[in-house]
């Protein structure tokens, strides 16, 4: 097939699909009411699946947008009063080559064949829910919205799925309770879409929203699912008590503690949920990544605690995910140095009432060292505009890390269109925040940013002004007292006539930060010289960065080594390689060399994973920076080694050891999770801390802290 013939076929497919996608036959589905749902075993041999309409004819998003799928996919839908059932058949002409290396819940499945469901119960095309499985029946669920580049996998709910392989490929059965996600009680229609990742061919296909001008998990073009009237959500009460036993050995002393507490969930309406928590416990939460800060600014750590992740999408503000954040829940229950502050009780209201989005949070904190008991209050409200836009406001009160009063108010506007011009997507955010603090004067932040997340051309830009005394005690801010501006664009050159190459990319990104008096602080021009992406999923890229930084004040970079006041200019060269994750050994390598505060630095980052079977995975990460400064040379090394063992989809063991040569400390965290049933878990957690010490000519590690936790949580539904 010549390139001209292929492009003619490509345009013909797009023309025919642009006509057919608007028809009811392609974009509409119905969940048939059945008396008896399937027995969940992954086999589609139950009577309820017989005679149902088949959703099929998926189209490629990558590598050939709009083309028919290489291997067929079929979906069937039915329901009873309590569950929505989805039966999936993923045909594969080489069933012995199916990739299925993941068993653990919510673990990344980039190297596996997998299938996912996107559900929008309010038919808004803005946000919804993601349910995923592979041929092992590994569960994964997440929140999605139009601002996310990937699903928020930290969210959990109660549902079930089973999968199995056979000589036709693999199949799966999903059972999603109607009470597990908010719904609109006044409508029997949802928006829904389905997608499949076919690993061997690095092929992404979807039922409806396959356009590359949409996010892979977007809902803007989702189909319509009806037949959902008169569903049973019970009384809408979930009661989840827990009991835990803790043992801690530190500073030559031992402490044993037994605790109980609970979370209580109540559906005020089918779309509005209130949560009460008492003696909240986060013992099973993942540990943070150990890092060394080589910049002038504070490091950002994401939230990982389940209570705060539940409904967290309702509290996002301004389309911001790092800085400046009006609300960052990690400020609650953690001191400045990361020590835990007991959360005594709290309440949360999240959900929707028609076009109104609601997020309210009140948390009570216990006394800690010099800190008095305190309360933290957050309120977030949004109102839908047009088809995809919204306006909102936020307020916060309290300062969990001091005894001062602090409050913040803000407003934001998000204008978005998935069909802005000629099928292109565009979004624009603007926001304003002001804080008042007993220690600092009142101050504010104003900013705007836009995005054109399309293919083959992507672009974006921002402008932000941050006051010097802006202090969001319940949020996060990286830099103050200046304004930043920047823009970026990337262009992808498709290679449809190449058998191994998917596309080439080139791009530029510019960022500038200046003080409020107009003096320059820093600027950076990043030139993506070339990026090469193969049809096997490998990527190699080469970048050049031109940097300029003017220090008004010296700062300590490590161990009393000061970077003096001066103007620093430099050029960095960076080479990046990412291998396809459908191999048993995969990973990422980054190498960089360039100027560094009057000297030079060589940096390297290696992430490797080895997955010999679905039951075992080893992960290794090593970061190294070797700096040669006029004052002195130094080297920073951080490393981690992880182990994951998953005998079944209900039982997993995770362990990680982390070390850095600056603090000379090592932490080992191990966690066993047994999912007794969806919503009920047993956790066994063991942590150990070490620090390096010198004893004459010998250097060894001594134990500084050991703790062990056993925690059982059970969900009762009414």
C-alpha positions, 0 to 999 in steps of 0.5 A: 500500500502506497503512502498516498493510498493509505492517506486516502483510506485514512481520510475516507475512514474519518469522513465515514465515521464523522457521519456515523458517530452521530447515529444512535446505532453507534453511540447509544447502548441500553442496559437490559433489566434481567432477573438474575445477574451473572455468576462472576467468573470471567466466563460469558456463559450465563443466561443473562448474556444471551441475546443481548445487543453487542457493542463492537467496531472499536476504532484505533486512537493509536497508532492509526487514528480512526482505523478498525481495531486489529483484534476485535472487542465485544461488550454486552450490558445488563443490570438488575436493581443493584448492579450494572453488569458489563461483559467483555470479550477481547479476541486475540488470534495469539492467546498464548501471547496475551500480556498479563503481568499484574495482579495487584489492585491499582498497580500500573498495567502499562505493559499488559493487555487491559480493558477499561470502562468510563462512566459519567452518571451525570452526562456532563462530559466533564468528570466521571469514573474509570474501572479497569482490568486485565486478563488476570482480573486485577482491579483498578478504579479511578476518578477522571476529569477533563483537567487530568492527564491520567486517572487518579488511581488513589480513589477506591470504591466497592465493585467486583471483576473477574477475568479468564483466558481461553483459546479465543483470547480473554474475557471479563465480567464487571459488577458495579453497584449503583450505590458505589458511585454518585448518580443523577436520580432524575435521569435514566441516562449515563454517558459511557465509553469503553477502551482497550490497550493491546500491548503487542501492537501498542494499540489503543482503541475506543468505542466512541471517543478515539480522537487524538484531540481528546484525552485517552480517558476523556468523556466528551464524546462518550456514548449514551447508556439508558435503561437505568431507571428505578435502581436500588441504592439501599439506605445509602449508609456505609459503616466502616469501623477499624481496630489496630494494634501498634508497636513502636521501639525508639530511643531505647523505649517501647510503646504498644497501643490499641486503637479503634475508630470508624468512618461513616458514609451517608448518601444525603441524596444519590449524588451528595455524600456526607462522611464522618470520621472518628479517631482517623488512622492512616497507618497503612498509607504508603511511605513518601519517596526519599528525596534530597532538595537541591533547589531554593524552593520547598519540595512537593509531596502528594496526598496518599491517605484514603480519607482525603483522596475520597472526593478530592476532585471536588476540592481542586481549584484553578486547574492547578496541581502543584503551586500555588494550591489553595488547599493541599490536604497534606497540611492536615495531620502532619507537622512541618517536619513530617511528624504525625498529628492525631486527627481526632474527628472530622466531617466531609460533604461532597457531591453534586446538586444539579449544576452545583458542585459541593465540597465541605471539610471540617477536621479536628486535630489533637495537641502536638508538642507546642501546637494547641488542638485546632480545627481545619475548615475548607469549602469549595463550590462550583457551578456549571456553565455552558456545556463544559465550563464552570465557575467556582469559589473556595475558602479555608480557615485554620493553620494546622502547623501553628497556633495562628489564625489563617484564612483564604478566599478565592474564585476561579473560572474554567472555560473549556470546549472539546470542539472549539474550532474544527474539532480541536480542544481548548481550555482556559483557567483564571483564578484569584486568591487572597490570604490573611494571616496573624503573622503576615499581612494580607496578600493575594495571587492572580493567574491564568493559564491555557491549554491546546491539548491536541494532536499533532500540535499541542500548546499552552501558556501561563501568567501568575503573580504571587504576593510576597506575603501570600500564605495559604496555611492549608495549601502549598506555594513554592515561590512568592513575591514575583510573577512568572510567565511562560509558553510551550508548544510541541509538534508531532510528525506522524510517520504512517509509512514507517513499519517501526516508527510512530512519530517524531516530535519537536518543541520549545518551552519558555519560562520566566520569573521576575520579582515584583519590582521588575528585576529578573530572578530566573528564566529558562528555555527548553528546546526539545531537539528531537523525540522519537517514538516507536510502534513498539512503545520505546522513546528516545529524546534529546533536549537542550536547556538554556538557563539564567538565574540571578540570586539576590540571596545566597542559599545552602545547597547541602551541608553548609555549602553556600551558593553565593549571590551572583548571576549564573548562566548555563546550558544543559544537555539531556538524553532520555530513553524509555523502553516499552513496558510490555517486556519483562525488563523495562525502565527509563534512563536519563543522562544530563550534563551542563553548567551549574552555579558557576561550575558543572554537574553530571546527572543520571537517573535510572529506573528499572523494573523486572517482571518475570511473572505475574506474581513477582516484580522487582523495581530499582531506582537510582538518582545521582548528581555529581557537582563541581562548584568553585567552592567544592565538589559534592555528590548526591545519591538517592536509591530505592529497591522495591519488591512486589509479590502478588500470589492472588488478586486479593493478597499482595506484599510490597516492600521498599528500601530507600537510602540517600547519602546526605542524611545517611539514613535508610528506611525500609517499609513493608506492607501486606494487604489482604482484601477479604472482600471489596471494602474490607481489608487486613493490613500488616505493616512493618517499618524500620529506620536506620542511620549510618554511624562511624565506629573507628575505621568501621562504618555501619548502620544502627537501628533508630526506629522500628514499628509494626502495625496490624489493622483490620477494617470492615465495611457494613452496608445498609 
